[in-house]
Amino acid sequence: MRNWLPLYGYQSYKRIKRSGLLQASPPAVLALGFLALILLGTLLLSLPAASHEPLSLSAAFFMATSAVTVTGLAVIDPGADLTHFGQIVLIALVQLGGLGFVTFAVVAAITLGKKMSLKHQALALEAFNQTSVSRIRHTALSVIKISLAIEAVAAIVLTLWWWRDHPLPTAAYRAVFHAIAAFNNAGFSLFPSSLAGFVDDPVTILIISFSIILGGIGFSVLHDAGSKRKWRTLMPYTKLIVAGTLALNLIGFALIWALETGNPDTLAGLSVHGQALAAWMQSVTSRTAGFTSVDITRLHDSSTLIIMLLMFIGGGSLSTASGIKLGTFIVLLAAVYSYIFQRKEVVLLNRSIPPDTVQKALALVLVTCVFIFTGTLLMTIFEKAPFLTILFEVVSAVSTTGLSRDLTPDLSLPSQMLIAMLMFAGRLGPLTLVYSLATQKRSRVRYPETEFQVG
């Protein structure tokens, strides 16, 4: 036995050296990359130069996690508590987390003229949700170009608009910060009450909201729309995501306006156009962005429920948004429709959806619900707060939305760590996280079918 152990250890060493240090799945490598970025952000935010008053290590970790996962939940006020250095670190983490560290790694490899290994190709495929290796580089460059172009336009418009009330350097600094935060669907703001001061400002609200939509609709949709430019030539996925995004935003807008129009604490005191802008902003931002132009703690419970549903659905795949993703929601609706009308295939726009896609959608929803249930259960143990407030906080964390009913700053240390873990899981995708923790094994054994009662 003594002679066997050293031999086994030597053979293991040679195998690891020959095949590489990491034998993890691509999702696991992605998780480690995000974790490394969070730890780096924690270190930078905990420096004395990052804040006016020293941040605790837990607060720095929470803020770094919220930034990298493009959530926007905050235990401090970024505009008041962080220095310019700290704010720059925070928004840089948002940019890196939103576009993904893999995008920058791929672009760097292209710049250096290096070929991607099979392992790196698998990692990039997982990050970009692509099936074709030949499209990885093109997608990576498109992500960078599209993102910077949209952020630049938003920043320029906001700078010129805010220049009326602030010095040019201040207006430009705040404009760049909010343009990056909006496009990356992170609800961080340098203003004391988010966007409440701009509740009836059409330019600010429309620029921020459309930046949120463009960031959350998905880069593949933006690329397809930009390259083809004709509705009939767009891919079925692009058509469905564009139509679904428009429908959800308009439905949320109409419901929130109708439910809150008589609420004196939210919309009742605003003009008609102010009510419309506030309802529109709240509908759009609930799709994982996190900005607010009204006090959401004063919303009716019915409106809060609508917002939680929008948070749960989220944005498009390959975007800066999270949630179960709009594509998942559309596939499940199509599957339910097919079952009710006894169709053998799940069909969308005259295209059949593979059974594997339907199973993935079902698994993603179930795993997300497990995260929400477990997080809510633990939070009810840790915190003495109303149940709706706790549930709202958990759904916001899992969907990386960043909305809060003023609970985040008062969270206990266990709850802070729990919310941080939920944000991390939500950004990676619950299904991806579970995949990274388990080794996928395919069995060649086929079992006979049996009748099983459901429903």
N, C-alpha and C positions, 0 to 999 in steps of 0.2 A: 504494500500500500504506500509506504514511504517513497519507494522508487517511482510509483505510478503518478503520484501527485505532481512532482516537478516536471515530468514528461508531459503531462496534460497541460500544465501551466505554460510550458514552453510552446506546445503546439497551439494553444489558445492565443498566445502572444503573436506567433507567426501568422495565424489566421487574421487577427485584428490588424496587424501591420500590413498584410497583403491586401485586405479588403477595405481598409479605412478605419478610422476611430469610431465613427458612428454607424451603427447598423439599425438605425431607427427609420420609421416610415416618414415620407415627406411631411405629413401633418405634424409629426413630432418635431421635426427639424424647424418647421415654421413656428411652432409653439416656443421652442428654445430661443429662436431669433427674437420673437416679440418679448420674451422674458428678459433677454439680455438688454434689449433697448429700454425696457422698464427699469431695470436695475441701474443702467447708466443715467437715465433721467432722474431716478431717486437720488443718486449721488450728486448730480448737478443742482437739483432743487434744494438739497439740504445744505448747500454751501452758504456761508454768511452773505455773500454778494447777491443771492437769489431772492432774498426777502427782507423786509424792513425789520421784522422780528423773527428770531430763529424758528425754523419749522422743525417740528418733531420728525423723527424718521418715519413714523407711521403716516403722518400727513403728507410728507414728500412722496412716499411710496404710493399712497392713494392718488395723489394728483398726477404722478407719472403714469400710473396705470390708466387713469381716466383719459389722459391725453393720448397715449399710445393706442388705446382701444377706441379712440375718437368718440368718447361718450359725452363728457362735459359735466358730469357730477363733480361737485367741488366742496371740500370741507373748509376752504378759505375763500376769500374774495380775490380773484386774480388781479383785478384792477387796483385794489387798495393795499393788499398784503404783499404782493410780489413787486420786486424792482423791475426796471426795464430788462435787465439781464434774465431774471426769472421768467418774465413774460415771453421773452424771445425763446428761452429754453422750452417753455410750455408749448408755444405754437409750433416750434420746430418738431417736437415730439408728435404733435397732431399731424403735421405734414408727413412725417416719416411713417407714422402708424396708418394714416389714411391711404396713402399711395402704396404702402407696403415696402418693407425693406428688400424683398425679393426683386421688385421692379428696379430699384437702384443697383442691386447686385448684377442683374442681367444687363442693364445699360452700361455699367462699368465694364463688364466682360466684353461687350460689343465694342466699346471705345478702345479697349486694349487689344482688340483683335483676337481674343481667345475663343476657342471652341468650347461649347458646353458639354460636359460629361453626361453620361446617361443618368447618373444620380442627380445632377443639377437640373437636367431636363425634367425629370420626374418631380422635383421640388417646384420648378416653375409652373409645370402643368397644374399642380395642386393649387398653387397660389392664384393662378389666373383662371382656374376653372375651365381649362381648355383640354381638348383631346388631340390636337395636332401640334407636333413639335415645331413644324415649319412656321406656325403662326405665333410662337412665343415671342420672338424678337420684335416682330412687327407690332404685336400687342403691347409689349413693354414700352416701346418708343411712343406709341400712340397715347398710352396712359400719361406719360410725362408731358407730351405736347398739349394734349387736350386740357389737362389739369392746369398747367401754367397759363395757358391762354385764357381760360375762363376766370381763374383767380386774378389775372392781370387786369382784365376788363372790369371785373367787379370792383377791384381796388381803385382803379382810376376814376370810375364813376362816383364811388363813395367819397374819395378824396376831394373831388371837385364840389360835391354836394355839401360835405361837412366843413369845407373851407370857409363857408359863409359864417360859421359860428366859432371856429377854432383857428389858431395859427396853422399855416400849411404843414410844417413838420408834424404837429400833433394830429392833424386830420389824416395825413398820409400814413402815419404809424398805426393809428386805430383802424384805418380802412384796410390796410394790408392784413392786420391781425384778424379782423372780422371776415374778410374775404376768404382767407385760408380756413378759418373755423367753419364758415358756412358751407363752402364747397366740400369739406371733409366731414360734414355732418356732425361736428362737435360743438356743443352749446356753450363754449367758453365766451365770456364777454368782458370787456374792460369797463363797461358801464355798471353802476351800482345795482340796477334792477333790470339787467339784461337789456331788452329793447323796449321797455315800457315807456321810455321817453320819446320813442318814435312811433307810438301806437297808431297815430293818424298821419304819419309821414309816408306818402306813397312811394317816393324814390327809394328810401332806405328799406322799407318793407318789401317792395317788389324785387329789388336787387338781391337782398339777402334770401328771400324765399325762392327765387329762380336759381340762385347759386346752389341752394340746398337740393332742389329738384334735379338739377344737372349732375350734381355729385352723387345723388342717390339712385339715379335711373340706371346706371351701369355703363362702364366704358365700352363694352361691346355694342350696346345700343347707340351710343353717341358716335362710335366709329362707323357703324352700318348706316346710320342716318346721314352722317356727313359725307360718306363716299357715294351713296346712291341717290339721295336727295329726292326720290320719288316714292310716294307711299306704296304703289303697286309693286315696286321692285324690292321692297324691304323684306327681310327675313320674317317668317311668322312670329318668331320670338320677339323681335323688335316691335312689331305691330301690337302684340298682346301687352307687352310691358308699357309701351307708350299709352295705349288705351286704358290699361289698368291703373297707371299712375294718375292720369287725368281723372278717371272715374273716382278713385279713392279720395283724391284731393278735393274734388267738387262735392262729393257726398259728405265728407267730413266738414267742409266749409259750410254747407247748407244746414247740416244738423247742429253744429255748434252755434251758428248764428240764430237758428230758430229756438234752440234751448236756452240761450243766454241773453237774448235780446231784451228780456224784461228783468234781468238780474242787475240791481243797482251797484253791485260790487265788481262787475266785469264790463258788460257792454252797454247797459242802459244809459249811462251818462255820456256816451259818445255820440257824435253825429252819425248820420247814415253811412257816409263813406268811411268814417273811423271804425264803425262796427264791422263793415265789410272787410276792411284791412286787418282788423284784429282777428276775426273769425278765419280769414284766409291764412294768416300767419300761423295761427294755432293749429290749423289742420295740416299745413305743410310741415311745420316743425315737429309735429308728433310722429312723423315718419322717420324717426331716429336722429333728429337734429338737436333739439334741446333748448333752442332760444324761446323766450317768452316775451309777449308784448302786453299781457294782462296777468293779474295775480291768479295763478292756477289753483291756489288753495281756496279761492272764493268761488270756483266753478261748482255748478250743480253736480250731484253724483252721476246723473245721466251723461253729462258732458265728459266727466272724468272717465266713465266707462268707455265712451266712444274713443277717447284719446288712448286708453290702454289697448284697445283693439288695433288702432292704427300703429301703435308702437310695436305690438306683437307681430303684425304683418311685415312692417319695415319696408325696405327699398328693393332695388333690383340686384341680381347677382353681379359679381365683379364690379362692385361699387364701394363707395365709402360708407354706405348704410349697412345696417345689420337686420335683426329680426329674423323671422323664418324665411324671409324674402318673398317678394311679390310673385315670382315665378312659382314658388312652392304653393302659395295660396291659389293661384290660377289652376295649377294641375289638380289640386285636391277638389276644387269646384267642378272641374271637368270630370273627375273620377266619380264624384257623387251624382252628377247629372247622368253619366253613362249607366251607373247602377240603377238609378230610379227608372230610367227608360229602357232598361234591360239591353243595353248595347254591349257587345263583346269587347269592343275596343274603346279606349279613351282617345277622343278625337278633339283637336284644336285647329281651327282654320283648315279643315280638310287634311290634317296631318295626324297620323297615329302616334300617340305617346307610348314609348316602351314601358313594359311592366316594371323594369328596374327603376325607372324615373319615378313612377308612382310610389313604389316601395320606399325609395329614398325620401320622398316628400312626407310620407306617413311617419317614417322613422324620425325625421327631423322635427316634426311637430310634437311627437310623443316625447322625445328627449328634451326639447325645449320646455315642455310642460312639466317634466320631472324636475328640471332645474328651477323653474318658477315655484313649484310646490315646495321643494326642499328648502329653497332660500326663504320663502315666506314663513314656513314652519319654524326655521331657526331664528328668523328675525322677530317673530312673536315671542320667542323665549328671551332674546337678548334685549328687546326694546319695549318700553311702555308707551306705545303710541297707538292711535286708531288703526284698526285692521286695514281700512281702505288706503291709508297713508303708507303702511308697510307694503301692501301688495303693489301699490303704484311704484314705490321705490325699487322693488325687486324686478318688476316688469321693465322698468326703465333701464336698470343695470343690465339685464340679460339681453335686451334689445339694443343696448348701447345708445340709448336716446339722450339721456342727460337731463330729463325733466325730473323735478322733485317737488313735493309738497312741503318744502322747508324742513325736511327731516335730515338731509345729508350732513349739514354742519354740526348737528347734535348727536351723531351716531357714536356709540361706544366703540372701543377698540375692536372687540370681536365682530361687531357689525361692519365696521370699516373694512376689515380683512375679508369678510364674507362678500360684501358688495364688490370689492376689488377682484375677487375670484370669479364672481358672476360676470363682471365686465370683461374679464380675460376670456372666459368661456364663450361669452356672447360674440366677441369680436372674431375669434377663431371659427366659430360655428360649433354648436353643441355636437353635431354629428361628427365633425372633423376631430373634435376633442376626444370623443369616445373612441373613434378610430385610432387615434394616436396612442391610446392607453391599452389597446388590445391588438394582438396579432391576428390578422385576418387569415383564416384557414378555409380552403375550399374542399369540401368533401365530395368524393366520387361516388359515394353510396347514395342510391336512389330509394326512397321509401314509398310504399303504397299510399294512395290517398285515402282519407277517411272523412266522414261527415262530422262537422263540428258546429254546434249551435252558437250563433252570435246574434246580438240584437234582441 
